[in-house]
């Protein structure tokens, strides 16, 4: 991975830690510099977080709605 141009406040010889995933550089760290590329697996965490939130809210709501409907049917048939 090559960086072209000057970064303000960085010396040319500063070491960088590069994470490679499936043969592609996906994350670069060096001091205050922290870069994630578009192909990084960490980019998709928001999708899973939203799905988890939907299940956490939707599950109890659906269970409550089913319980309410069953109790209403039981009251009508009695």
KAGI-V514442 format. One record per residue. N is the residue number from 1. SS is DSSP state (a for helix, b for strand, c for the rest). OMEGA is omega in whole degrees, -180 to 180 (999 if undefined). Layout:
n->(N | N)
ss->(SS | SS)
omega->(OMEGA | OMEGA)
//
This chain:
n->(1 | 2 | 3 | 4 | 5 | 6 | 7 | 8 | 9 | 10 | 11 | 12 | 13 | 14 | 15 | 16 | 17 | 18 | 19 | 20 | 21 | 22 | 23 | 24 | 25 | 26 | 27 | 28 | 29 | 30 | 31 | 32 | 33 | 34 | 35 | 36 | 37 | 38 | 39 | 40 | 41 | 42 | 43 | 44 | 45 | 46 | 47 | 48 | 49 | 50 | 51 | 52 | 53 | 54 | 55 | 56 | 57 | 58 | 59 | 60 | 61 | 62 | 63 | 64 | 65 | 66 | 67 | 68 | 69 | 70 | 71 | 72 | 73 | 74 | 75 | 76 | 77 | 78)
ss->(c | c | c | c | c | c | c | c | c | c | c | c | c | c | c | c | b | b | b | b | b | c | c | b | b | b | b | b | b | b | c | c | b | b | b | b | c | c | c | c | a | a | a | a | a | a | a | a | a | a | a | a | a | a | a | a | a | a | a | a | a | a | a | a | a | a | a | a | a | a | a | a | a | a | a | a | a | c)
omega->(180 | 172 | 179 | 180 | -178 | 172 | -177 | 176 | -179 | 176 | -178 | -175 | -179 | -179 | 179 | 175 | -177 | 176 | -179 | -180 | -178 | 176 | -178 | 176 | -176 | -178 | 179 | 177 | 174 | -179 | 179 | -180 | -178 | -176 | 170 | 179 | -179 | -179 | -177 | 179 | -179 | 180 | -174 | -178 | 180 | 178 | -179 | 178 | 179 | 178 | 178 | 178 | 178 | 179 | -180 | -180 | -176 | -179 | 178 | 178 | 180 | 178 | 177 | 179 | 178 | 178 | 178 | 178 | 178 | 179 | 178 | 177 | 179 | 180 | -178 | -177 | -179 | 999)
//
